[in-house]
Amino acid sequence: MKVGNACIIMVALAMLAAPAAALERTGTTPVNDGIVLSSAATFTTTDLNNLTGQQLVDTLLGSGVNVTDIRITGANEAIGIFSDSDVVTGIGQGIILSSGDISYVAGPNSADDITKDNGYPGDSDLDGLIPNYSTNDAIVLEIDFVPQGSQLEMNYVFGSDEYNEYVGSEFNDVFGFFLNGNNIALIPGTTEPVAINNVNNDNNSAYYIDNDYFDFYPAVPYDIELDGFTTVFTAVGAVNPGVENTMKIAIADAGDSILDSAVLIEAKSFSSADFFLSPENATNDIGQTHVLTAELKEVTPNGVFPVPGVTVQFLVTGGPNAGTNGTAVTDPSGIATWGYTSSDKGIDTIQASASTQASPELISNEVTKIWEEEEEEEEEEEEEIPIPEFPTIILPIAAIIGLALVFMRKE
């Protein structure tokens, strides 16, 4: 082997062995030069330049939550809604927050360092989750809401282009779900926040999915730009039912303002209902059957789970059918259904109740049923003009013609 070639190989090996934090961090900005950022456009996004904050939150809302105020701080390109027909991360639709640009999250994974510096400051609450580090380029969504249940839950995935090179470094991108000031975005069964240094190939690896561009090139396994992402987590926290609570969702770069991270939150998963009755409003004709569905769940340290085998009492509390009642038992999904009908028009109110070991006096939300009389279609009676049958018309005409001929002959 020539000395020159040996030197080249040694230099290359030294570069590969260099600590991640010592590598130059410049970041790559996606350029659409004929390369499609998402194969077959499976992953699409719409940012805050093209939708309102209310539309954003409406995408997130599930059952048992009434929103009273919305506040957003950060770049419009850093927050929005997404849809992924391939459900690459385990979540097909929802809202997305990024420390860069949400459109850059679309696959395929075409670089190891996708980035956008929006020039925004960090967030003090996020700084508190990673002591001795500071954050930059934060995007923050704050929601004031009144819950019906005693806990709040939502499903999410965290991912980043900081993986895997910068695991263990100061570039420890982080996010948080601060429910009434307390972070509930935690690794299951722990008090550790979900962050680059806490979920990776070495730490809590059961919750980590490796998609690193450098490690897998040219066959990166998942059609998404993120170099790594978590499995689907459920954030759960206690709330005060019937009064205003606050949720703050935030994500930021750590150590600098480049190499983006993102959090994807499942549509309709922001919910607060231990025991929820639906539909909340409905209208039926008298004589039809109205079917109600009760869903029963309970919160545990490991997440939120359905409660099967519980007898649910349904009661019409007001209206023309007040006092009508029935029971049903929850199935393995925690669902119980019951139906009734009405012979009178008016407005019913209905509630359900149940008892579990954890909650002996569960009362559902109150729902409304409007009973209406069936509308009878008025048939327009068309005035019928009688048309004589063929023989009836022909005979008089033939008689007249015959008489005319007789007179003509006489003349």
PEKADA-V520669 format. One record per pair of residues at least 24 apart in sequence whose ideal C-beta (glycine too) atoms are under 7 Angstrom apart, sorted by the first residue. I is the first residue (numbers start at 1). GAP is how many residues later the second one is. Records with the same first field share a line. If there is no record, write none. Layout:
I=GAP  GAP
This chain:
20=145  146  149
21=145  148  149
23=142
25=231  233  234
27=86  88  231  232
28=83  85  86  87
29=86  87
30=74  84
35=75
37=69
38=68  69
39=68  69  184
42=42  43  44  181
43=39  41  62  63  64  181
44=38  39
45=35  37  51  57  58  61
46=34  35
47=29  30  32  33  55
48=24  28  31  32
49=27
51=29  30
56=24  25  39
57=86
59=35  36  208
60=34  35  205  207  210
61=207  209
62=206  207  208  209
63=208  210  213
64=83  84  85  207  208  209  212  301
65=80  82  205  206  207
66=79  80
67=76  78
68=76  77  78  176
69=75
70=73
71=71
72=68  69
73=67
74=46  64  65  66
75=43  45  64
77=24  25
78=24  40  61
79=60  62
82=182
86=137
88=134  135  136
89=68  135  140  175
90=67  141  142
91=64  66  141  173  175
93=174
94=170  171  172  173
95=170
96=166  168
97=42  44  152  154  165  166
98=41  153  162  164
99=38  40  74  152  153  154  161  162
100=160
102=160
104=121  156
105=119  120  121  157
106=119
107=116  117  118
108=112  115
109=102  104  111  115  116  118
111=102
112=101  102  115
113=48  146
114=47  111  146
115=46  143  144  145
116=144
117=140  141
122=130
123=127  129
125=51  53  123  125
126=48  50  124  126
129=45  47  54  64  66
130=42  44  65  124
133=37  39  121  122
135=39  117  118  119
136=116  117  120  121
137=115  116  120
138=112  113  114
139=111  112
140=108  110
141=108
142=104  106
143=104
144=100  102
145=100  102
146=96  97  98
147=92  94  98  125
148=93  124  125  217
149=92  123  124  125
150=88  89  91  124
151=85  86  87  88  121  123  148
152=27  85  87  120
153=81  82  83  118  151
154=81  111  112  115  116
155=77  79  111  114
156=77  79  107  108  109  110
157=72  73  75  107
158=36  71  72  105
159=67  69  70  71  102  103
160=36  66  67  68  101
161=65  66  98  99
162=34  97  99
163=33  37  49  64  65
164=36  37  46  48  51  63  64
166=30
167=29  30  33
168=29
170=84  85
171=83  84  85  88
172=24  25  82  83
173=80  81  88
174=78  80
175=75  76  88
176=74
177=58  70  72
178=70
179=58  60  68
180=65  66
182=55
184=51  52  53
185=50
188=114
189=112  113
194=36  39
199=31
200=28
207=24
226=36
234=69  70
236=63  67  68
239=33
274=24  85  88
275=79  87  89
276=88  89
277=74  75  87  88  90
279=88
280=87
281=86  87
282=87
283=87  89
284=85  87
285=87  89
286=56  57  58  59  85  86  87  88
287=54
288=53
289=50  52
290=49  50  51  79
291=46  48
292=45  46  47  58
293=42  44
294=42  58  70
295=39  40
296=34  38  58
297=37
298=58  60
306=26  27  28
307=27  49
308=24  26
310=44  46
311=43
312=24  40  42
313=39  40  41
314=24  36  38
315=35  36
316=32  34
317=32  33  34
318=30  31
319=27  28  29  30
320=24  26  28  51
321=27
342=29
344=27
345=26  27  28
346=25
